[in-house]
Structures are given as structure tokens and as C-alpha cells.
Amino acid sequence: MSLIKNLSLKYLAAKDESKDTRKIFVLGSGRSGTHLLGYVLDSHHLINATIEKPKIFTMATTIALNKEKKERLLPNLVRKYKIEHAKVAPKHYVDKSHSNIWISEELSSIFPNAKFIGIQREPYSVVASMLKHEGVLRWQKNWSDFPIPNEFLGITTENVSEYESMAPEERAALRWCSHAKKMDELKLSLGNRLMVINYESLVKNPEPCLVNIAKFLELHSPFPPYKMKIESLEKWKHQLSDTQIENIDNVVEKYYYSN
């Protein structure tokens, strides 16, 4: 990168904190529709998105899995966000690294004009998708490599013994619970800087969702039509057994609705 371009990026990074060119963070659990939301946002001509860009996604996920690394990695992540935003300014900059749900309060303080869009999906669909994704399952399989308690995986000092004997769908359901509870907390802590949308509503009836997103982001032009895959809503019915569904129900009832 030339010296002039490098200096320009640094200048823009220092000037990017305004509602005219803001940072937008997509939040959710793995397999909850964050990819879809990222691509939808990127379709607007005033927005440019990074979607699980390797260096960014790795840092965000490492922090989520191991809080001991936050002090070292968060400044690097913030620096990366400033540079990525500077590259696309005056457009708004979106990052789709769903594990940022665990550092949203920090990001909201660092970037006071940033906005956050969360997406939530029914647990059956999320778990069924997790079970088909080896990269997602790897974190569950290697859970003992990370500090306990672990919010990202839903492991506490109280349930760690139970976690050891959990079936894969139960571990995935526990992760859904921990992320759903965190989203509930963020509705309070982030207030009107957070918008939470429902995956099923977005897919079934996208137009009003897109209108609401544009209003939330203070965009002065609408999103273009976006073709949704309606068949994604029913896939889990053909992928989960009755036993798996019962196991998911039990975990969600115990760790989300009863807490």
C-alpha cells in the first residue's frame, strides 16, 4: 500500500464516526441467518459489508471463546474495523461476525454512532443446521480447550459435568440458549441502537422487514428486492429425529425458558 493511501485511510478512520457513515454490526448465533442478513444489508447501494472476513472473524470468535484474550485482541479488531470502514467511506460499513454478540457493549462504547442488528431463528432450524456444519461442531467437540465458564458455548461451572455427556444436538441447543439470553440482555443494554429481527419473518415476508431495517439505519432509499429461500424454513423437519427434537425441547425449556 502506498504511503499516500495509507495516510488517507488513517485520516478517514479518525473521521468516520458520524451518522452519515456509520458502522453496523450483525449479531446472532451460528446458523441463525446472520449470513443472509449480511448479504441483504450488502445489497443496499449505501452499504458495504465484510462477511466473516478471515482475520476479523477469527479475532472476534477467539475473543468470544476465550475472554482472557480480549485485552490483547480487541484493540487489533477495532483497528481493523476502522481501516475497513475507511476503505468504503462514505458508505456505511457492515461486519457480519456473529460472535461480536459477546463484545457488543464494548463495541458500542468504542463506536458511539454504531448500530447493531441481531437476528434470531427458531432453535430446531439452528440446531439442525449446526449438526450439518463441521466447523460449528468443532467448537463443541473441543470444548475442553477453552476456559470454563464459556458463554459462547453455554457452559457454566454448574452444568459442565452435564455438558460432558450431552448429545451433539443438546450441546447445540445449549449454545442457542446462551445466545438467545445474551440477545435479551442486549435489548436492554443497547436500547434503541439495537434492532432484532426474526429470521422466519424475514424469509416469509421480507418487504416490511427491509422497510424497517432501512428506517432503523436512517437510509434515505429502500433496499432492492431480495429473493428468499422459503424452503429453508422447513428443512429441519426432515433432518431431526423425534429423539433429537425432544432433547432440544428439554434443553431449551431448562436453560432458556426456566431461567
Protein Blocks (a to p, Z undefined) as FASTA:
>chain_A
ZZklmmmmmmmmmmmgcfklccddddddehilpmmmmmmmmmpmkbccdehifklmmmmm
mmmmmmklmmmmmmmmmmmmmmmmmmmocbdcddddfklmmmmmmmmmmmmmbccddddd
dfklmmmmmmmmmklmmmmmmmmmpccddfknopafklmmmmmmpcfklmmmmmmmmmmm
mmmmmmmmnmmmbccddfklmmmmmmlmmmmmmmmnopabdcddddddfklmmmmmmmpc
fklmmmmmmmmmmmmmmZZ
